[in-house]
Amino acid sequence: MGPAANAFRQEVRDWLAKHWTPEKQAAHRRKPFKERGWDVEFSKLMGRDGWIGVGWPKEFGGQGRSATEQIAFITEMANSGAPSQAHGTAESIVAQALFAHGTKAQQDEWLSAIRRGERTFALGYSEPEAGSDLAALRTRATRDGDDWIVNGQKLWSTGGDKAEYMWLAVRTDPDAKKHAGISVLMVDLRSPGITIRPSLALYGKTFSAQFYDNVRVPAKNMVGAVNNGWKVITDALAAERVMIGGTRMARIESAFDRLTEYLKTAEAGGKALRNDPVIRDRIGALAADIEVARQFQMRNSRLVEQGKVPIHEGAMAKVFASELQERLGQAALDILGTGGLLSEEADSAPVGEMEQVLRHAIMGMIGGGTNEIQRNVIAQRGLDLPR
Amino acid sequence: MSSSRPHTSEGVSDTERSLLRESVRGLLAARWQPERAVEQSASTQAIAALWRDMAEQGLASLGSDAGEAGLREIVLVFEELGRASCPAPLLGAVAANLVFAAQQSNAARAMLEDLHQGNAMVALALGAFDGDPSAGRVVMRRDTLSGKVSFVEGAQAATHVLIFTNTGVAVFASDAPGLTMQATPGLAVPPFSEITFENTPAMQLSVESEILADVALAARLACAGRALGAAERAFELAVDHAKIRKQFGQLIGQFQAVQHKLANCLISLDGARLTLEAAAEARDNGNPDWRIFAASALAFAGPALRAVSIETHRALGAIGYAEEHEAPRHFRRVHADLVRFGGAPRARAELADALLGPVQ
């Protein structure tokens, strides 16, 4: 990581030691699983002390940290278990888009509110007929004076039942070619005409469907020019993928550490599990894969630091890490046996949250563009294979 | 497929490394053309002539001076040998250079001089450090050696044999008394050899086993690099093929089934490259964890590159199945280099040792 990143890492640890106290941690763990990770008060505390926007350019009030330092930050945060989901989407995707496409007024107002942890977002991308083929989206926005009137339906928005604002992709020109008629609006979810219907996803937290019925959104809440939304969305996603990858890797590494720690002393049927040759072989294979995933992630951050956008490299990291998480989850079940099926809420669970690692892996393979779509990107962008 | 690694201050720069790659690739393009590579690989004279040319470029000294070339450069040159299906006797040379750089020896000086001038070619047997329990053992008795070693590469063309023993290394001429050599044909081309010793007089040098283990690990990484070069070259042929071959009225590279397989291959190739380079860089920087990084690279590269090799053939179809096509030689190389020395199962066991402690 290098001395600069290590010193920064220590700074983060010191802050967490002071503010993410054992009492707060215990209180957090007493919450139902689906409520964990989203804590507006803690986000505001982080914002107060400058920990939101660590990677933002200094001109926007960030710390201007390198990609490597950002990954160190994300890793420390994930390892501590401190909640960061409330401000995460706003800090990363929304802010990235505002840097490149926001007006001065938008940047002044929204970026400073996001940096204080006071404006939380969810993503309104997918629709019933637009999943992998996102550009097929049909939610309409039509202009009416100083407002846009939004009608349509969105699906699978993580945090959609908790956030204050939706980062909403809408169709503003139904006659243009499908990528050309899309725009992005920041929609206050407390506006009249919005119905939010959360459902519980397999990994244990909610995602939401939303119905928009003649919802008025001020025109000043559009980010980027009318019909230029596809560029706004893709620009924000590419740089963002590096950071999502960082969070995923930290979770995988901490789950693997817990598993190996357990195996050092665990016994089954009077025999030490650590001596089992099949277990040793699988642990060795997973350790190697974790190193590969880490190298992919580091390549992405090197590319970002060089001012490049990792497209197929980002896709490779995403595919590899999410499928590694699946292998880890499956291996844990085989190694732990029936006990591996128990959740951390069961006192006798051998290693907490291992079955959750597997349930969560599926989101990694589906979310942010399925791994099948990522493989298309790798083939077409990385290998120049014909469309 | 570049790794975009930044310039590092230690030792050789990224620019120097690309120059080294270009010069080795240029030499092999001129001297070891794909059309003649298989035929030349069977010729002791052709290998000896190429080795003299490589020595002239300083490649026979790789490993003797860490300031001039570290493990990254060694792995890089092996990649190029793999790309060109070239059986130049570099493995024995690198092992000899690394061992004798760590342990000065007057007795070895003449042999090293011959080696660096391209007159000597060294075959390497890792003995107890091989990792394959069937690789054989030798017993030192006073000044002679007895026993048998198997799976030795380049033995037929070699002028010398370097053997790792439990107490150090032994070196002798390949025509030494009591030494018999037999080729053992198989997937590896040129074939490995079995060497039997009966009271064979040998020059011996005692070397700490930690040093020998590290040299053996460097040799394993070098062979993985050679497999990577071969797998990558064959993969490039497959990708090019998918861009021109039409079936059912369209390019086969347009089929998603083909695209996804080739995308998986790129993930495997890049993963192997990044971890190999990281392991070699850690060793060059004196990071003691380099052995863990090396085991990770070997544990991943084994199954991953072998799968690339298989997928390459599936993309090339029957066109690539003929032995006169370039692909089969790379298939052979990839498998031979990744299965030997204990292969991926040994590397996984080493990682388990590091994480869980040794089996009790």
Interface residues (C-beta under 8 A of the other chain):
Chain A: T260 L263 K264 A272 R274 N275 P277 R280 D281 I283 G284 A285 A287 A288 D289 E291 V292 Q295 F296 M298 R299 R302 L303 Q306 K308 H312 E313 M316 V319 F320 E372 Q374 R375 N376 I378 A379 Q380 G382 L383 D384 L385 P386 R387
Chain B: S3 S4 R5 P6 V239 A242 K243 L251 G253 Q254 Q256 V258 Q259 H260 L262 A263 N264 L266 I267 D270 G271 L274 T275 A278 F293 A295 S296 A297 L298 A299 F300 P345 A347 R348 A349 E350 L351 A352 A354 L355 L356 G357 V359 Q360
